[in-house]
């Protein structure tokens, strides 16, 4: 009896989670947008600087690959299951999406401050480290991501350079003011104080319509009620049509 009640509760929680996820990803009912059709639209404005969705390409590729690798460990057959997990009062998909926009804002803000202070150049050692970082990034990229690159490699490499200069400025602040490098990362307290001194406006109208995990990746859609994929359902439909056709032929 107790087990049956627990099963019912778990089913209710699962259904509620699926409904919430649908509402998050579908927004006003029009469904998610195609990211590559909005590359030149403004994603976020920092003071008077407009950051486009094209400028987020590196962060999206990086975060989607990282989460997808975790998803493969969780469920190698249907990695989308992991993206749809509801934990710590949010979906992993939503939390990862926040990471993307927060990292982009952090790097562009710190890059801008670095430029203002004449710290936007890298020495020979830093250039070498950047070269290794760029090579590692492209080597780690998933095959499907190569097929769905939001923009050209040169543009993405420049975004990685901006991130490197932002990190250099981040480390400079930590050395000058303390208490640590972590305090000036995208989720650090001291960085938050600096960010609060600037006007940051996210284009939520568009950003909310993109589904992280489906921008540079491709997932099979799953029916969470019976566990069937779209391909499974089409296969069953075809088989049923074949059975009905055979039955009809035999009756004639």
N, C-alpha and C positions, 0 to 999 in steps of 0.2 A: 504493500500500500504506500509506504513512504517512498519507495523507489519510483513508483508511478507518478507521485506528486512531484518529485525532483525532476523527472523527465519532462513533465508538463511545464514546469518553471523554466527549464533550460530551453525548451522549444519556444516559449513566449519571449525569452530574452533574445534568442536568435532571430526571431521574426521582427522584433522591435529594432534590433541592430540593423537588419537588412533594410527596413523601412527608413530609418534615420540616414543610412548611407545613401539610399536612393534620393532622398530629399536633398542631401548635401551635394551630390554629384549632378542632379538634374536641375537644381535651382528653381527657376520660375516655370519649369516644365518644358522648356525648349530643348533641353539636353545639352551635353557638353559641346564645346566649339572645337574646331580644328586649329591647333596651335599655329601651324605654319601659315595660316591665312591671316595671322595678326602679328607677325614678327615686327612690323614697323609701328605698331600701336604702343602707346606709353603704358608701361607696367607699373612704374612708380616714379614719383617726382620727389627729389631731394633738394630742398630749397628751390633754386630755379633750374636745376638740371633734370632733364627727362631721361629716364632709363627705359629702353624699349624691351619688349618681350624677346627680341633677338639677343639682347644683352644678358638674358638669363640662361642661354643655351648651355653654357658650361656647367652651371649649377644644377640644371635639370638632368643633364646626362650623368653627372657625378652622383647625384642623390638617387636617381632611378636605378643605376647600376648597383649601388651599395645596398639598397633595400631589396632589390631583386636577388642578390646573392644570399641575403638572409632568408628570403622567401623560399629559395631552393632547398635550404636546410629544413625549413618548416614543412613544406609539401612540394616535392620536386615535380609531381604530376600537375598540380594546379597552383602555381605560385600566387595567383590572384587572391587565394584564400588568405594569405598572410597580409596583403595590402588591405584587406577588408576587416582585419581583426580590430575589435573595439577594446581598447585597453587604456587605463589611466584617463578615463572620461573623454576619449577621443579615438578616432580611427587612425591607424598607422598611416594611411594615405594622407589624411589631413595634417597629421603631425609632420610628416616628411615635406609636405607642401609648404608648411610654415618655415621649415628649415631652409628651403630653397630661397624664399623671398627674403628671409632674415639675413642669410649669408650674403646675398647680392647687395642688400642695402648696406650692410657692414662694410663690404669691400669697396663699394663705390664711394661711400662717405669717407672712409679712411684714405682711399686713393686721392680723393679731392683735397683732403687736408694735407696729404704728403706733397702734392703738387704745389700747394700754397706755400709750403715751407721748404721747397726746393729739394725734397727727398724722394723724387719719383724716378731716380736712376738706380741701377744695380751695378755693383762692382763685378769683377771677373768671376769671383767665387760664387756670387749670387746668380750670375747669368748661367754658370755651369749647373747650379742646383735647379734653376728654372728649366734648363734644357732637359735634365733628367726627369723632372716632374711632368713635363709635357710628353716625353716619350712614354713614361709609365701610364699616364692618363689614356693615351691612345692604345697602348698594348692591353690595358685592362678592359677596354670598351667591349661590350657584348656585340655579337655579330648583327643582331637585329637593330642595334643602335646605329651601326654603320649605315644600315639601309634607311634609317629614319632621322638622319642628322638634321637638326633644325636650320643650320646654316653651314657655310663653308669652314674648312679646317683653319684657315688663316684667322678668321674672325674669332673662333673659339680659342686659338692659341693666344690671341691678344687679350681675351678675357682672363686666361690663366695668368698672364703677365700682370694684369691689374690686381688679381688676387695676391700675387707674390709681393707686389709693392705695398698692398694693404697690410699684409702680414708683417712686412718689414717695419711699417709705421706702427703697427700694433706692438711689436717687440720693443720699439724705441720708447713708446709711452710707458711700457712696463718697466723698462730699465730706468727711466727718468723719474717716474712717479710711484712705481710699485702698485699693488703688492705682488702681482704675478702676471704672466702672460695670459692666463685663463681669464683674468678679470677684464681683459680687453677683447676677448673673442666675441662672436656674434651674440652669444647668450650670457656674456659677462656683465657683472654689475657696473663696473666703471665705464664700460662701453655704453651701457644703457643711459648713464648720466650724460655722456657726450651726445648721444643720439637725441636725447630730449631737448637739447639746445638747438636742434635743427627741425625744419618743417619736413615731415615725411608723409607723403600721401600715396597710398596704394590704390591702383585702379581695380577695386574689388568687383566692379561690374563685369569686367572681363576675366580677371584672375579667378574668381569663384567658379567660372564656367569650364575651366580646364581641369582634367582629372589626372593628377600625377600618378604615374605608373602606366599610363596609356599614351604618353606623349612620344617617347622614344622607344617604348616597348610595345609588344603585342601580346595580349592575353586572350585566351579562350574564355568566352562567357560561360558561366556556370549557373545552372538552375540549383539554388541552394535548398530547394525542397526535396528533390529526388536525386541530386548529385549528377545530373546529366549535363554534358556540354552541348553546345549548339550542334556540333558535328554528330554527337550521339543521337540527338533528337531527329536530325535529318536522316540519319541511317535507319532509325526505327520507322520513320514515316515511309521511307522507300521500301523497306521490307514489308510493311503492312500493305502498301499498295500492291506489291508483288503477290502477297498471299491472297488479297481480295481478287486480283486479276486471275490467279490460278483457280480459285474457287468458282469464279464466274464461268471460266472456260470449261471446267468439269461439269457444271450444271447444264451446259448447253448441249 
